[in-house]
Amino acid sequence: MKGNLDTFFKPKSIAVVGASKNPTKIGHAALKNILISDYECKIYPINPHEKEILGLRCYTKVAEVPGSIDVVLISVPAKLVPQILSECVKKQVKYVIIISSGFSEIGDHSLENELRQIINNTHIRVLGPNTMGYKNASDGLDASFVFGVPRKGNVALISQSGALGIGMIYLANNEFVGVSKIIGVGNKLDIDDDDLIDYFSTDPETKVIGLYIEGIKDGRAFMNSIKACHKPVLVVKAGRSAAGARATASHTGSMAGSDKIYSAAIKQAGGIRCRDVVELFDMAQALAGQPPAMGNRIGIITNGGGLGILLTDACEANGLQIPKLSAKTFKKIDKILPDLIKPNNPIDLVADAGFERYEAATSALLEDPNIDGVIVASVHGGYARPREFTGAILKMVRQRKLHETYKKPLLATWVGGREFEDLVWDLKAAGVPIYPSSWRTARSMHALYLEGERLKREENED
């Protein structure tokens, strides 16, 4: 049963069943997160043993709450969940989040099937069980029990693992990746990955969708949701190995399935498979802040020949080409290089390269119609000042309106120490993805190329 999830993410009223005065209880944490959210809605704690929790009147059961309830968040022992869910159906609650664990993830399919029977032929939608809930950073609502406030942005994250979802919040903040919404799907009794992809595909606050999945309930619906989505979809599929598949089964009760089939299905649908969560964020950072590469011809600029070679190898290994410079670009670069150096791609600006060389070389490659994307690299070799490297890129972004003028992606990479670290934050804050690894840089450019190919296929289909 499908339906728009707008009220789910933007409810006017939320009830917390299992709300508690005990700060060590999940029900206490969930109620507090909602209460301190920068979001206006009615909040109803439900606990038959309390009259007031955190300054709010407490109700004995769902039926006692006056008026309608958009979302009920359940945090009680698993054996009590069927009764609470039945009460929600009678109350005509729209959405239920079951935080409680102790279902199929521990092999108890009968209890989970009981929940499925309760909501069968009803209009209620259920997230979980065994879920952390969600955080709607776009609107300031925290409907989860976990700590961590994501930076507001345009990447939607879906995680089958609650703990990994929490870690993704902190990783996103550290990498300056802004999040629109992050949601844990848990055992996927009802609300599934495809429901969320469908929703985020039309969510104006979301530009990129990222998923961590262990198993898929409906492969065809999953593929169709990615194919119908006009935004990049990044997928981390766990359980590649036999041992990983066994771990998947014991974690959320999911069957991992054939890894090759998953890879082929994701690719065919137009999604991008990521090797791990770090790569997902690398690619999300690039896709959220850079235009797609409309071809695979990449120009590389560096002040260290070794790093240029590593980047070349990494790009070629990921289906990207490093073409020779055109005659026009060759002349432009030749003017700025020392006499003993001849232009090539990668362009080696030599160890003492400063602001002027970096800026001129970057401009030349962006202006070259035979180059589809640019990687600018710097090695802290003791001669150059890293601030001049970042300064040249920042000037391109801020003063020359880089994306509007050239419509080409620009990625950066670096090798160095502490002096570089503060400058890295400057670039990330300005929306320029910068990576400490040639491979991570190439993989992110590969994602931008795949996005360009997807957009061209969409255009041809229209």
C-alpha positions in Angstrom: 0.0 0.0 0.0 1.6 3.2 -1.2 0.9 6.8 -0.3 2.5 10.1 0.2 4.7 10.2 3.3 4.5 14.0 3.8 2.5 13.8 7.0 4.8 11.1 8.3 7.8 13.4 8.1 5.8 16.6 8.9 3.2 15.5 11.5 1.0 17.8 13.4 0.8 15.4 16.4 3.0 12.7 17.8 2.4 10.2 20.7 5.2 8.3 22.4 4.0 5.0 23.8 6.5 3.9 26.5 7.5 7.4 27.4 9.5 7.4 30.6 10.9 9.6 33.4 13.9 7.3 33.5 16.7 9.0 31.4 18.2 5.6 30.6 15.1 4.4 28.8 14.6 4.7 25.1 11.1 6.1 25.6 12.6 9.0 27.6 15.2 9.8 24.9 12.6 9.7 22.1 10.2 12.0 23.9 13.0 14.4 24.8 14.3 14.5 21.2 10.8 15.4 19.9 10.3 18.0 22.7 13.6 19.9 22.1 13.2 19.8 18.3 12.9 23.1 16.5 9.5 21.9 15.3 5.9 22.8 16.3 3.5 19.9 16.9 1.3 18.4 19.6 3.2 15.9 21.8 1.5 13.2 23.9 3.5 11.0 26.3 1.7 7.6 27.0 2.5 5.7 30.1 -0.2 4.2 32.4 2.0 4.6 35.5 2.8 8.3 35.2 0.7 11.5 35.2 3.4 13.8 33.8 6.7 13.4 32.0 9.1 16.2 31.1 6.4 18.8 31.9 3.8 17.2 29.6 0.6 15.6 30.7 0.8 11.8 30.4 -2.0 9.6 29.0 -2.7 6.0 29.9 -3.3 4.7 26.4 -3.6 5.8 22.8 -7.4 5.8 22.9 -7.3 8.4 25.7 -5.5 11.1 23.6 -8.0 13.8 22.4 -8.3 14.3 18.7 -6.4 12.6 15.9 -2.7 11.4 16.0 -0.5 11.6 12.9 2.4 9.5 14.3 2.7 7.1 17.2 6.2 6.1 18.3 6.3 2.8 20.2 9.0 1.9 22.6 7.8 -1.0 24.8 8.8 -4.7 25.1 8.1 -6.7 21.9 5.3 -8.8 23.4 3.3 -5.7 24.1 3.6 -4.2 20.6 0.7 -6.1 18.9 -1.7 -4.7 21.5 -0.5 -1.1 21.1 -0.6 -1.5 17.3 -4.2 -2.7 17.5 -5.1 0.4 19.5 -3.5 2.6 16.9 -5.6 0.9 14.2 -8.8 1.6 16.2 -7.7 5.2 16.8 -7.1 5.6 13.1 -3.5 6.7 13.6 -1.9 7.4 10.2 1.7 6.3 10.9 3.5 4.1 13.5 7.2 3.9 14.3 8.1 0.7 16.1 11.4 1.3 17.8 11.1 -2.0 19.8 13.3 -4.9 18.9 12.9 -8.6 19.4 11.2 -9.6 16.1 12.6 -11.2 12.9 16.1 -9.9 13.6 16.3 -12.5 16.4 14.3 -15.1 14.4 10.9 -14.4 15.8 8.9 -14.2 12.6 5.6 -15.2 14.2 5.4 -12.0 16.3 6.3 -9.9 13.2 3.7 -11.7 11.2 1.1 -10.9 13.9 1.9 -7.2 13.4 1.5 -7.7 9.6 -1.9 -9.2 10.1 -3.0 -6.3 12.4 -2.3 -3.7 9.7 -3.5 -5.8 6.8 -6.4 -4.1 4.9 -5.9 -0.9 6.9 -4.6 2.6 5.9 -2.0 2.7 8.6 1.7 2.7 7.6 4.4 1.3 9.9 8.1 2.0 10.1 10.2 -0.8 11.7 10.2 -2.7 13.9 13.8 -2.5 15.2 14.3 1.0 14.0 15.9 4.2 15.3 13.1 6.3 13.8 14.0 9.3 11.7 15.5 12.8 11.8 14.0 15.4 9.5 16.8 18.0 9.3 14.9 20.1 6.7 12.1 20.9 9.2 13.9 20.5 12.5 12.0 17.4 13.7 13.9 14.6 15.6 11.5 11.6 15.8 14.2 9.1 17.0 15.7 8.0 20.2 19.4 8.5 19.2 21.7 11.5 19.8 23.2 13.5 17.0 21.9 16.5 15.0 22.6 16.4 11.3 23.7 19.4 9.4 20.9 20.6 7.2 21.4 20.0 3.5 20.1 18.1 0.5 21.2 14.4 1.0 18.5 11.9 2.2 19.9 8.8 3.9 18.1 5.5 4.4 19.7 2.9 6.6 18.7 -0.7 7.5 21.1 -0.5 10.4 20.2 1.9 13.2 23.7 2.0 14.7 25.2 2.7 11.2 22.6 5.3 10.6 23.7 7.1 13.8 27.3 6.9 12.7 26.3 8.3 9.3 25.0 11.4 11.0 28.4 12.2 12.6 30.3 11.2 9.4 28.1 13.5 7.4 28.7 16.4 9.8 32.4 15.8 9.7 32.5 15.8 5.9 30.3 18.9 5.6 27.6 16.8 3.9 24.2 18.4 4.7 21.3 16.0 5.3 17.6 16.6 4.4 16.4 13.5 6.3 17.9 10.3 7.7 15.7 7.3 8.5 16.3 3.8 9.8 14.0 1.2 8.2 14.9 -1.7 10.5 13.1 -4.9 9.6 10.9 -3.2 6.9 7.6 -4.7 8.0 5.8 -2.1 5.9 7.5 1.1 4.9 10.3 -0.1 2.6 13.3 1.3 0.6 11.2 1.8 -2.5 8.5 3.8 -0.6 11.2 6.2 0.7 13.0 6.5 -2.7 9.6 7.4 -4.3 9.0 10.0 -1.6 12.5 11.5 -1.7 12.4 11.6 -5.5 9.8 14.4 -5.2 11.0 15.9 -2.0 12.2 19.5 -2.8 14.7 19.4 0.1 16.5 16.3 -1.3 19.0 16.3 -4.2 20.8 13.0 -3.6 19.5 9.7 -2.1 21.8 7.3 -0.2 21.0 3.9 1.1 22.6 1.2 3.3 20.7 -2.0 2.7 21.2 -5.6 3.8 18.3 -7.2 2.0 15.4 -6.2 -0.2 11.8 -7.5 0.2 10.6 -6.6 -3.3 13.4 -6.5 -5.8 11.1 -5.3 -8.7 9.6 -2.5 -6.7 13.1 -1.5 -5.5 14.5 -1.4 -9.1 11.4 0.5 -10.4 11.7 3.1 -7.7 15.3 3.8 -8.6 14.5 3.8 -12.3 11.7 6.3 -11.8 13.7 8.6 -9.6 15.2 11.6 -11.4 17.9 12.1 -8.8 21.1 10.2 -8.2 20.6 7.1 -5.9 23.7 5.7 -4.1 23.5 2.2 -2.7 25.7 0.4 -0.2 24.7 -3.2 -0.3 26.1 -5.2 2.6 26.6 -9.0 2.5 29.0 -9.3 -0.5 30.8 -12.3 0.9 29.4 -15.6 2.3 30.4 -14.5 5.8 28.8 -11.1 5.3 25.6 -12.8 4.1 25.5 -14.8 7.3 26.0 -11.7 9.4 23.2 -10.0 7.5 20.8 -12.8 8.3 21.5 -12.5 12.0 21.3 -8.7 12.1 18.0 -7.8 10.6 16.7 -11.2 9.5 17.3 -10.3 5.8 18.4 -12.8 3.2 21.4 -11.3 1.4 20.8 -12.9 -2.0 23.2 -13.0 -4.9 25.7 -10.1 -4.8 26.1 -10.2 -8.6 22.4 -10.0 -9.1 22.2 -7.0 -6.8 25.0 -5.2 -8.6 23.5 -5.9 -12.0 20.0 -4.8 -10.8 21.2 -1.5 -9.2 23.3 -0.7 -12.4 20.4 -1.5 -14.7 18.0 0.7 -12.7 20.4 3.6 -12.9 21.7 3.5 -9.3 25.3 3.8 -8.3 26.7 1.0 -6.0 29.2 2.2 -3.4 31.7 0.0 -1.7 31.2 1.3 1.8 29.6 4.2 3.7 32.7 6.5 3.3 32.5 6.1 -0.5 28.8 6.9 -0.3 29.5 10.2 1.4 32.4 10.9 -1.0 30.1 10.5 -3.9 27.1 12.3 -2.2 29.3 15.3 -1.5 30.3 15.5 -5.2 26.8 14.9 -6.6 25.1 17.3 -4.2 27.5 20.2 -4.9 28.9 19.7 -8.4 27.4 19.5 -11.9 27.5 16.1 -13.5 30.3 15.2 -15.9 28.8 15.0 -19.3 31.6 12.8 -20.6 34.6 10.8 -19.1 37.5 13.0 -20.3 39.2 14.3 -17.2 41.9 17.0 -16.8 44.3 16.7 -13.8 46.4 19.5 -12.3 49.0 18.8 -9.7 52.2 20.2 -8.2 53.6 16.7 -7.8 54.2 14.3 -10.6 53.8 11.2 -8.5 50.3 12.3 -7.3 49.4 13.0 -10.9 50.4 9.5 -11.9 48.4 8.0 -9.1 45.3 10.0 -10.1 45.7 8.9 -13.7 45.9 5.3 -12.8 42.9 5.6 -10.5 40.8 7.4 -13.1 41.6 4.9 -15.8 40.7 2.1 -13.5 37.3 3.7 -13.0 36.5 4.1 -16.7 37.7 7.7 -17.0 40.0 8.9 -19.7 43.0 11.3 -19.3 43.3 12.8 -22.8 46.1 14.7 -24.3 45.8 18.5 -24.2 44.4 20.3 -27.2 46.7 22.6 -29.1 44.9 25.7 -27.6 45.1 24.5 -24.0 48.7 23.4 -24.6 49.7 27.0 -25.5 47.9 28.4 -22.5 49.6 26.1 -20.1 53.0 26.5 -21.7 52.9 30.2 -20.9 52.7 29.6 -17.1 55.1 26.7 -16.7 58.9 27.0 -16.1 60.9 26.7 -19.3 62.2 23.2 -18.5 58.7 21.7 -18.2 56.3 20.9 -21.1 52.5 20.7 -20.7 50.9 17.4 -20.5 47.8 15.8 -18.9 48.3 15.5 -15.9 49.6 19.0 -15.8 52.5 19.1 -13.5 52.8 22.7 -12.2 56.0 21.8 -10.3 56.6 21.8 -6.6 56.7 25.6 -6.1 53.4 26.2 -7.9 51.5 29.1 -6.3 48.1 30.8 -6.7 48.7 32.1 -10.3 49.7 28.8 -11.8 46.8 26.9 -10.2 44.3 29.5 -11.2 45.5 29.8 -14.8 45.7 26.0 -15.3 42.3 25.4 -13.8 40.7 28.0 -16.0 42.4 26.6 -19.1 41.0 23.1 -18.4 37.5 24.3 -17.6 37.5 26.3 -20.8 38.6 23.3 -22.9 35.6 21.7 -24.6 37.6 18.4 -24.8 37.6 18.2 -20.9 34.5 17.1 -19.0 35.7 17.3 -15.5 38.8 18.7 -13.6 40.7 17.3 -10.6 43.0 19.8 -8.9 45.7 18.2 -6.6 48.3 19.5 -4.2 51.2 17.9 -2.4 52.6 19.7 0.6 56.2 19.2 -0.7 57.8 22.0 1.3 58.0 24.6 -1.5 54.4 25.5 -2.2 52.0 27.2 0.3 48.8 25.1 0.5 46.7 28.3 1.1 47.5 29.4 -2.5 46.2 26.1 -3.8 42.9 26.4 -2.0 42.8 30.1 -2.6 42.8 29.6 -6.4 40.0 27.1 -6.2 37.9 29.3 -3.9 38.3 32.3 -6.2 37.1 30.1 -9.1 34.0 29.1 -7.1 33.1 32.4 -5.5 34.1 35.1 -8.0 33.8 33.4 -11.4 30.6 31.5 -10.7 32.3 28.3 -11.7 29.3 26.0 -12.1 27.1 28.5 -14.0 29.9 29.4 -16.4 31.5 26.1 -17.2 28.9 23.4 -16.0 31.8 21.0 -15.2 32.6 19.3 -11.9 35.7 20.3 -10.0 37.2 18.0 -7.4 40.2 18.5 -5.3 42.7 16.1 -3.6 45.7 16.7 -1.3 48.6 15.0 0.4 50.0 16.7 3.5 49.7 17.4 7.2 48.1 19.8 9.7 48.7 22.9 7.6 46.3 21.4 5.0 43.6 20.4 7.4 42.1 23.8 8.1 42.2 24.6 4.4 40.3 21.4 3.6 37.4 22.7 5.8 37.4 26.0 3.8 36.9 24.0 0.5 34.3 21.7 2.0 32.4 24.6 3.4 32.3 26.2 0.0 30.9 23.0 -1.5 34.1 21.8 -3.2 34.7 18.1 -2.5 38.3 17.4 -1.5 39.7 14.0 -0.7 43.0 12.8 0.9 43.2 9.9 -1.6 43.6 9.6 -5.4 41.3 6.6 -5.4 38.5 8.3 -3.5 38.8 11.3 -5.8 38.6 9.1 -8.9 35.6 7.2 -7.6 33.7 10.4 -6.9 34.5 11.7 -10.4 33.3 8.3 -11.7 30.0 8.9 -9.9 29.6 12.3 -11.5 30.3 10.7 -14.9 27.6 8.0 -14.2 25.1 10.7 -13.3 25.9 12.5 -16.5 25.2 9.3 -18.4 21.9 8.8 -16.6 20.8 12.3 -17.4 21.6 11.7 -21.1 19.6 8.5 -21.1 16.6 10.3 -19.5 16.9 13.0 -22.2 16.9 10.4 -25.0 13.9 8.6 -23.5 11.9 11.8 -23.5 
